[in-house]
Amino acid sequence: MSEGTKLGEFKESNEFNTAVKQEVNESSELKGTKLGEVSEFEKSLSNDKETTSENKTVVEKNVEIEKEDDSSSLATAVEQVSEPSSDEKVETVQEVVEEETPAKVESNDPEDIFKAAMDESVMDYQEGDIIKGIVRRIEKGGILVDIKYKSDGFIVNSEYSNDPHADPEKEFSAGDEISSSIVKLESKEGYTVLSRKKAEYEIAWNTIISLSKTKDPVDVYVTSAVQGGVVAEYKGIKGFVPASQLLKEHNDPLDGFVNKPLTVTVLQADRKRRKVIFSNKMARRKTSKKELAIIFESIDVGQVKEGKVTSIKDFGVFVDVGGVEGLVHISELSWSRVNHPSEIMAVGDEVKVFVLGVDRENEKISLGIRQLQPDPWVKVAEKYEIGQTVEGTISRILAFGAFMQIEKDLEGLIHISELSYDHVKSVEDVVKSGQTVKARIIKLLPDEQKIGLSLKGVNDEDSSSDGSESQVEEQESVSIS
């Protein structure tokens, strides 16, 4: 370390002198310049400018030469300069896409790709949803189901079905589709807890509501007999079958239906009140659409069919002819007048019917029975004439008159005005049902199937004829005596 110096003195430091000498030696080429002269440094700068300008001139000349020699080369050169490389293109497209669509950038990491694929395939379920899945396998404890969720679903045997006789091994196998309801999204064991019983219950109600509209047949299982009918069950939903809606003989006990399947149709379905009414009779008459189409194609006007009476109404009877029902109107039951169809028909009777009409669009058939019987009106004009007296039985009494049966299927009307010369307030004041009387034919219209009768003067003629005969006999006896 150098010592200090006094004011006015100068003492050279060895370190300082050494540094100055080195700098002088390194810059020994630089010399001082006098006032007004150009230094070497300034000369070097001017030389550099001249060289740069010369080089620029050479480049411009070369470019002009290239333009004249080969314009296509210049275009190629410009394209090479202006067009980015393939890598630069990809980067540029990615930048544009990122600017226009701010979607998240997909990673090339296999784990990220797998996770994204799993997120897309996993469904968004809620507890209580009714879903469909594919059976993986059937185990002793239940069914393992693929439901496209982060975990498989499992249906324990107790939640398989509302039907105690149901067997999953007989109904399903691996690969089959199965419906179930989500009870719990994730259990302790890692499974999604499912219930086919709950799904079956919801689906069953939807089916019953639909069947109540279509009236298609369905099979139920009778569980018990109660007063007035039987209780039947459809996939956990109980309904009632009235005794009047059961196909049975009068003396058959209701217990005979218990623990047996029964084909029914849904007459009424009320989910809020949980009320379902079934009919076995209606189901017997109901057939599928395809079967109906086939049956209707085989039925035509003029055919004679054999059938069974299924029900009796005030206006006629319904007859089952090979799977479909046709109506025999009361006017087509017999050539004679019928008060009520039950007078000549009963449910279950085997009858032959004549096809009067077929409405395939509305699925209706008109039938007749009297057409298969001899028409008594054909020979009426040959057997009877106006003024002829006939004898018959009063078959019906109405407010306007009485019908008298002349033959088995031939009736005539005695109007109230033709019962007597006197005013008649009530028909029964003159004649009674079942009474045998004589009447005179006053109107004969075979084409309209009408015969008009009158009681006026008929009894008077009988009495007068009897009186005259007695008078003749008395006169003869007197003359003889």
FINURO-771047 format. One line per 2 residues: number of its first residue (from 0); their letters; for each residue x, y, z of C-alpha. Coordinates in nm, 3 decimals. Layout:
# FINURO-771047
NUM) A) X Y Z ~ ...
# end
This chain:
# FINURO-771047
0) MS) 0.000 0.000 0.000 ~ 0.147 0.336 -0.096
2) EG) 0.222 0.606 0.159 ~ 0.052 0.941 0.160
4) TK) 0.202 1.258 0.003 ~ 0.222 1.605 0.129
6) LG) 0.054 1.897 -0.035 ~ 0.263 2.022 -0.331
8) EF) 0.459 1.700 -0.357 ~ 0.416 1.419 -0.614
10) KE) 0.519 1.069 -0.550 ~ 0.480 0.802 -0.812
12) SN) 0.321 0.484 -0.721 ~ 0.476 0.171 -0.859
14) EF) 0.130 0.020 -0.928 ~ 0.008 0.334 -1.101
16) NT) 0.322 0.367 -1.312 ~ 0.302 0.006 -1.413
18) AV) -0.065 0.042 -1.528 ~ 0.010 0.357 -1.726
20) KQ) 0.306 0.196 -1.899 ~ 0.092 -0.102 -2.004
22) EV) -0.178 0.120 -2.151 ~ 0.082 0.323 -2.341
24) NE) 0.238 0.009 -2.482 ~ -0.105 -0.131 -2.593
26) SS) -0.192 0.196 -2.767 ~ 0.155 0.278 -2.899
28) EL) 0.015 0.287 -3.256 ~ -0.208 0.588 -3.176
30) KG) -0.030 0.916 -3.218 ~ -0.134 1.261 -3.126
32) TK) -0.269 1.505 -3.388 ~ -0.218 1.870 -3.430
34) LG) -0.492 2.128 -3.443 ~ -0.659 2.127 -3.785
36) EV) -0.535 1.780 -3.887 ~ -0.753 1.466 -3.935
38) SE) -0.692 1.189 -3.692 ~ -0.639 0.830 -3.785
40) FE) -0.967 0.730 -3.615 ~ -1.171 0.972 -3.826
42) KS) -1.001 0.839 -4.138 ~ -1.100 0.485 -4.049
44) LS) -1.464 0.589 -4.009 ~ -1.470 0.751 -4.352
46) ND) -1.315 0.442 -4.508 ~ -1.588 0.223 -4.353
48) KE) -1.865 0.441 -4.497 ~ -1.713 0.419 -4.844
50) TT) -1.683 0.044 -4.821 ~ -2.047 0.009 -4.710
52) SE) -2.172 0.226 -4.995 ~ -1.966 0.027 -5.243
54) NK) -2.103 -0.300 -5.113 ~ -2.462 -0.168 -5.131
56) TV) -2.406 -0.066 -5.491 ~ -2.274 -0.412 -5.577
58) VE) -2.576 -0.581 -5.417 ~ -2.822 -0.361 -5.603
60) KN) -2.646 -0.437 -5.930 ~ -2.658 -0.808 -5.857
62) VE) -3.031 -0.790 -5.785 ~ -3.095 -0.608 -6.110
64) IE) -2.897 -0.872 -6.297 ~ -3.096 -1.148 -6.128
66) KE) -3.424 -0.977 -6.220 ~ -3.320 -0.959 -6.582
68) DD) -3.180 -1.311 -6.597 ~ -3.444 -1.511 -6.414
70) SS) -3.775 -1.358 -6.294 ~ -3.900 -1.697 -6.174
72) SL) -3.600 -1.732 -5.946 ~ -3.687 -1.400 -5.791
74) AT) -4.049 -1.514 -5.732 ~ -3.923 -1.830 -5.571
76) AV) -3.687 -1.631 -5.355 ~ -3.967 -1.399 -5.248
78) EQ) -4.192 -1.696 -5.162 ~ -3.914 -1.852 -4.958
80) VS) -3.864 -1.529 -4.771 ~ -4.237 -1.450 -4.717
82) EP) -4.376 -1.801 -4.658 ~ -4.308 -1.950 -4.313
84) SS) -4.177 -2.300 -4.267 ~ -4.406 -2.592 -4.184
86) DE) -4.324 -2.565 -3.816 ~ -4.392 -2.194 -3.829
88) KV) -4.726 -2.266 -4.005 ~ -4.841 -2.501 -3.727
90) ET) -4.744 -2.249 -3.465 ~ -4.927 -1.974 -3.653
92) VQ) -5.248 -2.186 -3.695 ~ -5.241 -2.280 -3.330
94) EV) -5.207 -1.915 -3.235 ~ -5.504 -1.820 -3.457
96) VE) -5.721 -2.103 -3.318 ~ -5.632 -2.004 -2.966
98) EE) -5.727 -1.644 -3.040 ~ -6.057 -1.730 -3.215
100) TP) -6.174 -2.021 -2.995 ~ -6.069 -1.989 -2.635
102) AK) -6.119 -2.365 -2.579 ~ -5.888 -2.543 -2.349
104) VE) -5.573 -2.680 -2.509 ~ -5.559 -3.058 -2.523
106) SN) -5.254 -3.209 -2.373 ~ -5.051 -3.474 -2.547
108) DP) -4.992 -3.649 -2.220 ~ -5.145 -4.003 -2.241
110) ED) -5.278 -3.973 -1.888 ~ -5.458 -3.649 -1.972
112) IF) -5.603 -3.800 -2.291 ~ -5.728 -4.106 -2.102
114) KA) -5.882 -3.889 -1.832 ~ -6.059 -3.673 -2.090
116) AM) -6.197 -3.984 -2.266 ~ -6.325 -4.118 -1.936
118) DE) -6.491 -3.787 -1.853 ~ -6.671 -3.790 -2.188
120) SV) -6.795 -4.151 -2.152 ~ -6.916 -4.126 -1.792
122) MD) -7.286 -4.039 -1.766 ~ -7.421 -3.776 -1.531
124) YQ) -7.661 -3.976 -1.312 ~ -7.878 -3.882 -1.017
126) EG) -8.024 -4.103 -0.749 ~ -8.373 -4.214 -0.850
128) DI) -8.300 -4.215 -1.225 ~ -8.425 -4.511 -1.428
130) IK) -8.141 -4.619 -1.654 ~ -8.046 -4.899 -1.891
132) GI) -7.729 -5.102 -1.865 ~ -7.562 -5.416 -1.997
134) VR) -7.539 -5.728 -1.785 ~ -7.176 -5.816 -1.719
136) RI) -7.239 -6.134 -1.524 ~ -7.494 -6.296 -1.293
138) EK) -7.357 -6.386 -0.951 ~ -7.505 -6.568 -0.655
140) GG) -7.576 -6.244 -0.473 ~ -7.709 -6.047 -0.768
142) IL) -7.636 -5.900 -1.110 ~ -7.331 -5.691 -1.210
144) VD) -7.429 -5.425 -1.464 ~ -7.224 -5.193 -1.685
146) IK) -7.397 -4.854 -1.665 ~ -7.124 -4.641 -1.829
148) YK) -7.032 -4.484 -1.499 ~ -6.706 -4.462 -1.306
150) SD) -6.814 -4.776 -1.124 ~ -7.031 -5.074 -1.221
152) GF) -7.383 -5.112 -1.087 ~ -7.502 -5.404 -0.876
154) IV) -7.856 -5.540 -0.829 ~ -7.893 -5.759 -0.522
156) NS) -8.134 -6.051 -0.550 ~ -8.385 -5.892 -0.312
158) EY) -8.414 -5.592 -0.548 ~ -8.442 -5.794 -0.867
160) SN) -8.819 -5.820 -0.915 ~ -9.160 -5.775 -0.754
162) DP) -9.253 -6.117 -0.886 ~ -9.150 -6.379 -0.628
164) HA) -9.129 -6.641 -0.902 ~ -8.888 -6.440 -1.119
166) DP) -8.549 -6.600 -1.190 ~ -8.268 -6.373 -1.322
168) EK) -8.068 -6.665 -1.460 ~ -8.364 -6.766 -1.680
170) EF) -8.452 -6.415 -1.790 ~ -8.108 -6.261 -1.847
172) SA) -7.758 -6.352 -1.958 ~ -7.432 -6.161 -2.010
174) GD) -7.471 -5.894 -2.278 ~ -7.846 -5.843 -2.231
176) EI) -7.991 -5.499 -2.168 ~ -8.156 -5.443 -1.830
178) SS) -8.344 -5.150 -1.675 ~ -8.294 -5.043 -1.315
180) SI) -8.328 -4.750 -1.077 ~ -8.031 -4.583 -0.903
182) VK) -8.059 -4.621 -0.525 ~ -7.709 -4.497 -0.434
184) LE) -7.438 -4.364 -0.664 ~ -7.152 -4.517 -0.468
186) SK) -7.148 -4.772 -0.189 ~ -6.868 -4.863 0.053
188) EG) -6.773 -5.148 -0.175 ~ -6.733 -4.906 -0.465
190) YT) -7.043 -5.016 -0.660 ~ -7.345 -4.813 -0.770
192) VL) -7.644 -4.963 -0.589 ~ -7.930 -5.045 -0.830
194) SR) -8.286 -5.172 -0.794 ~ -8.468 -5.342 -1.078
196) KK) -8.773 -5.377 -0.853 ~ -8.824 -4.999 -0.829
198) AE) -8.767 -4.951 -1.200 ~ -9.006 -5.236 -1.271
200) YE) -9.269 -5.071 -1.053 ~ -9.245 -4.738 -1.238
202) IA) -9.240 -4.907 -1.578 ~ -9.533 -5.129 -1.476
204) WN) -9.748 -4.829 -1.386 ~ -9.668 -4.664 -1.719
206) TI) -9.762 -4.989 -1.893 ~ -10.091 -5.019 -1.706
208) IS) -10.188 -4.661 -1.791 ~ -10.113 -4.733 -2.156
210) LS) -10.308 -5.063 -2.149 ~ -10.609 -4.887 -2.002
212) KT) -10.624 -4.687 -2.327 ~ -10.538 -4.957 -2.581
214) KD) -10.728 -5.240 -2.404 ~ -10.462 -5.487 -2.514
216) PV) -10.453 -5.815 -2.314 ~ -10.194 -5.874 -2.043
218) DV) -10.118 -6.166 -1.810 ~ -10.157 -6.119 -1.433
220) YV) -10.119 -6.354 -1.135 ~ -10.414 -6.413 -0.903
222) TS) -10.300 -6.390 -0.540 ~ -10.626 -6.422 -0.344
224) AV) -11.005 -6.445 -0.361 ~ -11.218 -6.185 -0.185
226) QG) -11.585 -6.106 -0.165 ~ -11.709 -6.012 -0.509
228) GV) -11.399 -6.111 -0.707 ~ -11.027 -6.190 -0.701
230) VA) -10.707 -5.989 -0.642 ~ -10.452 -6.008 -0.923
232) EY) -10.100 -5.867 -0.943 ~ -9.902 -5.727 -1.234
234) KG) -9.530 -5.678 -1.156 ~ -9.596 -5.565 -0.801
236) IK) -9.912 -5.365 -0.876 ~ -10.231 -5.515 -0.736
238) GF) -10.567 -5.490 -0.907 ~ -10.919 -5.623 -0.866
240) VP) -11.110 -5.852 -1.101 ~ -11.486 -5.841 -1.027
242) AS) -11.667 -6.173 -1.037 ~ -11.884 -6.036 -1.317
244) QL) -11.570 -5.991 -1.526 ~ -11.447 -6.349 -1.481
246) LK) -11.507 -6.615 -1.743 ~ -11.657 -6.892 -1.533
248) EH) -11.964 -7.103 -1.489 ~ -12.224 -6.989 -1.239
250) ND) -12.129 -7.247 -0.979 ~ -11.749 -7.225 -1.014
252) PL) -11.584 -7.107 -0.688 ~ -11.353 -6.803 -0.693
254) DG) -11.085 -7.001 -0.510 ~ -11.023 -7.193 -0.830
256) FV) -10.851 -6.886 -0.979 ~ -10.603 -6.837 -0.692
258) NK) -10.229 -6.898 -0.763 ~ -10.294 -6.914 -1.134
260) PL) -10.217 -6.680 -1.425 ~ -10.506 -6.492 -1.580
262) TV) -10.531 -6.300 -1.905 ~ -10.704 -5.966 -1.854
264) TV) -10.748 -5.618 -1.995 ~ -10.728 -5.298 -1.790
266) LQ) -11.072 -5.145 -1.746 ~ -10.965 -4.863 -1.514
268) AD) -10.632 -4.733 -1.381 ~ -10.590 -4.454 -1.123
270) RK) -10.232 -4.416 -1.001 ~ -10.305 -4.146 -0.744
272) RR) -10.556 -4.371 -0.571 ~ -10.358 -4.685 -0.663
274) KV) -10.672 -4.839 -0.806 ~ -10.672 -5.085 -1.095
276) IF) -10.971 -5.282 -1.230 ~ -10.911 -5.582 -1.460
278) SN) -11.148 -5.777 -1.685 ~ -11.101 -6.138 -1.783
280) KM) -11.401 -6.140 -2.016 ~ -11.279 -5.849 -2.223
282) AR) -10.934 -6.004 -2.263 ~ -11.086 -6.322 -2.399
284) RK) -11.243 -6.120 -2.676 ~ -10.939 -5.901 -2.738
286) TS) -10.683 -6.002 -2.997 ~ -10.371 -5.835 -3.131
288) KK) -10.374 -5.593 -3.424 ~ -10.206 -5.843 -3.654
290) EL) -10.450 -6.118 -3.561 ~ -10.744 -5.882 -3.610
292) AI) -10.622 -5.788 -3.955 ~ -10.595 -6.156 -4.052
294) IF) -10.939 -6.238 -3.913 ~ -11.107 -5.942 -4.082
296) ES) -10.950 -6.038 -4.413 ~ -11.104 -6.384 -4.382
298) ID) -11.456 -6.253 -4.309 ~ -11.681 -6.131 -4.590
300) VG) -12.046 -6.043 -4.639 ~ -12.271 -6.344 -4.703
302) QV) -12.062 -6.595 -4.506 ~ -12.211 -6.818 -4.238
304) KE) -12.004 -6.839 -3.920 ~ -12.027 -7.039 -3.601
306) GK) -11.981 -6.845 -3.278 ~ -12.057 -6.816 -2.911
308) VT) -12.274 -6.558 -2.737 ~ -12.042 -6.351 -2.515
310) SI) -12.283 -6.086 -2.382 ~ -12.646 -5.981 -2.401
312) KD) -12.762 -5.619 -2.418 ~ -13.102 -5.455 -2.453
314) FG) -13.029 -5.375 -2.817 ~ -12.892 -5.715 -2.918
316) VF) -12.630 -5.981 -2.849 ~ -12.253 -5.998 -2.912
318) VD) -12.119 -6.314 -3.071 ~ -11.753 -6.419 -3.087
320) VG) -11.673 -6.548 -3.435 ~ -11.316 -6.679 -3.433
322) GV) -11.148 -6.410 -3.223 ~ -11.358 -6.102 -3.305
324) EG) -11.700 -5.996 -3.186 ~ -11.995 -5.909 -3.401
326) LV) -12.331 -5.760 -3.307 ~ -12.663 -5.927 -3.378
328) HI) -12.918 -5.647 -3.346 ~ -13.243 -5.734 -3.174
330) SE) -13.426 -5.686 -3.504 ~ -13.202 -5.950 -3.666
332) LS) -13.252 -6.219 -3.403 ~ -13.580 -6.355 -3.535
334) WS) -13.848 -6.295 -3.798 ~ -14.091 -6.242 -3.513
336) RV) -14.065 -5.950 -3.277 ~ -13.843 -5.993 -2.969
338) NH) -13.906 -5.802 -2.647 ~ -13.558 -5.869 -2.508
340) PS) -13.272 -6.082 -2.645 ~ -13.255 -6.277 -2.320
342) EI) -13.592 -6.432 -2.411 ~ -13.432 -6.640 -2.686
344) MA) -13.055 -6.624 -2.611 ~ -12.819 -6.692 -2.321
346) VG) -12.447 -6.622 -2.267 ~ -12.242 -6.919 -2.384
348) DE) -12.495 -7.040 -2.644 ~ -12.342 -7.181 -2.962
350) VK) -12.511 -7.018 -3.261 ~ -12.479 -6.985 -3.636
352) VF) -12.477 -6.632 -3.771 ~ -12.499 -6.469 -4.111
354) VL) -12.246 -6.191 -4.193 ~ -12.444 -5.882 -4.292
356) GV) -12.161 -5.627 -4.302 ~ -11.787 -5.585 -4.236
358) DR) -11.627 -5.252 -4.142 ~ -11.254 -5.326 -4.147
360) EN) -11.152 -4.967 -4.082 ~ -11.352 -4.941 -3.759
362) EK) -11.324 -5.314 -3.683 ~ -11.699 -5.379 -3.666
364) IS) -11.906 -5.672 -3.789 ~ -12.285 -5.684 -3.830
366) LG) -12.442 -6.027 -3.791 ~ -12.788 -6.179 -3.829
368) IR) -12.957 -6.500 -3.716 ~ -13.302 -6.478 -3.874
370) QL) -13.144 -6.489 -4.221 ~ -13.064 -6.856 -4.161
372) QP) -13.430 -6.933 -4.087 ~ -13.711 -6.971 -4.344
374) DP) -13.866 -6.637 -4.426 ~ -14.234 -6.665 -4.338
376) WV) -14.316 -6.358 -4.541 ~ -14.229 -6.523 -4.871
378) KV) -14.555 -6.721 -4.889 ~ -14.776 -6.481 -4.696
380) AE) -14.948 -6.355 -5.012 ~ -15.022 -6.713 -5.114
382) KY) -15.167 -6.819 -4.777 ~ -15.351 -6.508 -4.663
384) EI) -15.574 -6.237 -4.810 ~ -15.752 -5.924 -4.693
386) GQ) -16.085 -6.001 -4.519 ~ -15.969 -6.345 -4.407
388) TV) -16.025 -6.439 -4.045 ~ -15.723 -6.591 -3.867
390) EG) -15.671 -6.725 -3.517 ~ -15.369 -6.658 -3.302
392) TI) -15.224 -6.573 -2.960 ~ -15.166 -6.225 -2.816
394) SR) -14.785 -6.214 -2.790 ~ -14.722 -5.854 -2.683
396) IL) -14.925 -5.568 -2.551 ~ -14.815 -5.211 -2.609
398) AF) -14.974 -4.873 -2.548 ~ -15.085 -4.838 -2.910
400) GA) -15.211 -5.192 -2.961 ~ -15.139 -5.564 -2.938
402) FM) -14.939 -5.809 -3.150 ~ -15.098 -6.140 -3.237
404) QI) -14.882 -6.436 -3.338 ~ -15.037 -6.600 -3.640
406) EK) -14.757 -6.850 -3.706 ~ -14.425 -6.927 -3.539
408) DL) -14.241 -6.632 -3.696 ~ -14.537 -6.435 -3.826
410) EG) -14.712 -6.162 -3.632 ~ -14.984 -5.910 -3.705
412) LI) -15.072 -5.586 -3.527 ~ -15.411 -5.510 -3.381
414) HI) -15.417 -5.133 -3.338 ~ -15.599 -4.998 -3.032
416) SE) -15.855 -4.842 -3.266 ~ -15.934 -5.188 -3.408
418) LS) -15.993 -5.362 -3.079 ~ -16.358 -5.261 -3.050
420) YD) -16.623 -5.034 -3.191 ~ -16.634 -4.873 -2.850
422) HV) -16.367 -4.633 -2.723 ~ -16.083 -4.825 -2.560
424) KS) -15.876 -4.652 -2.289 ~ -15.635 -4.941 -2.232
426) VE) -15.545 -5.232 -2.454 ~ -15.558 -5.469 -2.160
428) DV) -15.922 -5.381 -2.108 ~ -15.997 -5.584 -2.421
430) VK) -15.718 -5.846 -2.458 ~ -15.460 -6.009 -2.234
432) SG) -15.110 -6.140 -2.312 ~ -15.130 -6.511 -2.403
434) QT) -15.502 -6.494 -2.490 ~ -15.620 -6.677 -2.801
436) VK) -15.838 -6.462 -3.026 ~ -15.969 -6.442 -3.379
438) AR) -15.905 -6.138 -3.597 ~ -15.978 -6.023 -3.948
440) II) -15.695 -5.923 -4.188 ~ -15.750 -5.562 -4.292
442) KL) -15.401 -5.487 -4.427 ~ -15.150 -5.716 -4.601
444) LP) -14.803 -5.582 -4.700 ~ -14.560 -5.876 -4.738
446) DE) -14.282 -5.658 -4.883 ~ -14.291 -5.437 -4.573
448) QK) -14.350 -5.738 -4.346 ~ -14.671 -5.594 -4.210
450) IG) -15.011 -5.746 -4.140 ~ -15.292 -5.533 -3.999
452) LS) -15.564 -5.705 -3.795 ~ -15.896 -5.605 -3.647
454) LK) -16.123 -5.751 -3.382 ~ -16.419 -5.535 -3.479
456) GV) -16.727 -5.738 -3.570 ~ -16.544 -6.071 -3.557
458) ND) -16.699 -6.181 -3.230 ~ -17.033 -6.025 -3.336
460) ED) -17.030 -6.238 -3.649 ~ -16.959 -6.550 -3.446
462) SS) -17.242 -6.474 -3.205 ~ -17.482 -6.382 -3.486
464) SD) -17.394 -6.695 -3.679 ~ -17.446 -6.906 -3.370
466) GS) -17.787 -6.736 -3.309 ~ -17.906 -6.791 -3.664
468) ES) -17.811 -7.156 -3.651 ~ -18.005 -7.201 -3.330
470) QV) -18.307 -7.026 -3.482 ~ -18.292 -7.255 -3.784
472) EE) -18.275 -7.560 -3.562 ~ -18.575 -7.435 -3.360
474) QE) -18.776 -7.376 -3.680 ~ -18.689 -7.723 -3.810
476) SV) -18.794 -7.885 -3.484 ~ -19.123 -7.697 -3.484
478) SI) -19.202 -7.798 -3.845 ~ -19.121 -8.159 -3.777
480) S) -19.347 -8.164 -3.479
# end
